[in-house]
């Protein structure tokens, strides 16, 4: 399982890659591994407003549907339309080709509520105990 | 047979395990005002007494009338094979079975039913069925709101009042804006629909043929609705699809309807059959069960419940609907009915209905005082204007052996003299002519 160092993480297993006032988000390698084969992803619409820790997408695997929460509040700038036809990209490449959306951040301070890679690693280890 | 599953001893054991002193104690959290004041139900009766009572009730039904009543439910012939096959014990259950994949035969039947509905409606995906035409229309409206994120629905008043009432009742606690548009000269008023159509509109709901029997082509409405980012919903009469342009050909997004005409007997309160079919792009918002075809590990064809992540047992409160089963037995009857007729038979059925209704229009048109409304084409049902109150005429015709139609004044203000007359393939030329004679007599007296 990989946990890239340059990303921020949520307790709900989303990752966030900051770029100025924009953030690219997705679900972690741990999340995709736990879900198994992903069959469908319901993404937000560009232009939609999302709120930190609130619903922004849904991931379906064969017999489960899991909600994905936004790591930052803001406006959705674009979504990964590749995922519509190829949801398996999330299984294959959770941090790159499997990104979900780019959000224009409304409050950068919200990053204080997120974990860095070391904290997230410890958090996951805590879950398996 | 003991109808009460639990003995006093078992009840005591269960209460003890929960930690409640008595059954009343168990329900103490329910405020007094919300609890029934009493459970006064009569003493039990013997089987003989019950049968006699039911016979007494059934004698109140007028079963010997020649039926010209429609209004969404029609007196079609049901081939004996429908009862014989649907009554087989392997099939005789009302719902999708639990552990559905163990019941491959059932799943195949539902899959074939879905195929029939897709063929009839000209749309891509059907679910395993819903309760009736009204609940199907409600589910379609909810789907449209989820798909568009909008909360305004335009409803043509040619949609059955039964369906409209159900739609408003089911959604009475939700903040949805409903706008009803008028029927002018028997058909949907485009002008009014387009006046209300805006970027808040989730869907426009129409019906074909509409409640007055008028046939329409909604292609223009569908096109206009799509330009606005909204969806077009049509409630359709399945038998008419053997002849008329289908919802898919009109560009309709969601088609629903009442499946009673497909091999299900007319009965007060059902059970009936709701169907719903959608374009493929909308399938993830379909409610209820969907059966899919697949292959097993040996590459043999098999059937499974599919797209289950839409459903309640997985998605909980975010599910597309609280529907978690289907109207399996009625759907099976519809499938058997459609299979017995086949494509050519279905087309012939539609033609017979249309032609007999046209004959009835011509015949009734010759009755003095009766005006057959001809502003729009019709299928097997049409509106006539009588020189008297239609309710009264209906009553008189019952004494002459005819259920002569539905008095439109019951549903529409100012239409007290209008009668809706349905003519199915079961009506003979002689019956139609006797009907006209009796009507003439009823109007004279």
Interface residues (C-beta under 8 A of the other chain):
Chain A: X39 X40 X42 X45 X58 X60 X61 X63 X64 X65 X67
Chain B: X149 X284 X308 X309 X310 X314 X315 X318
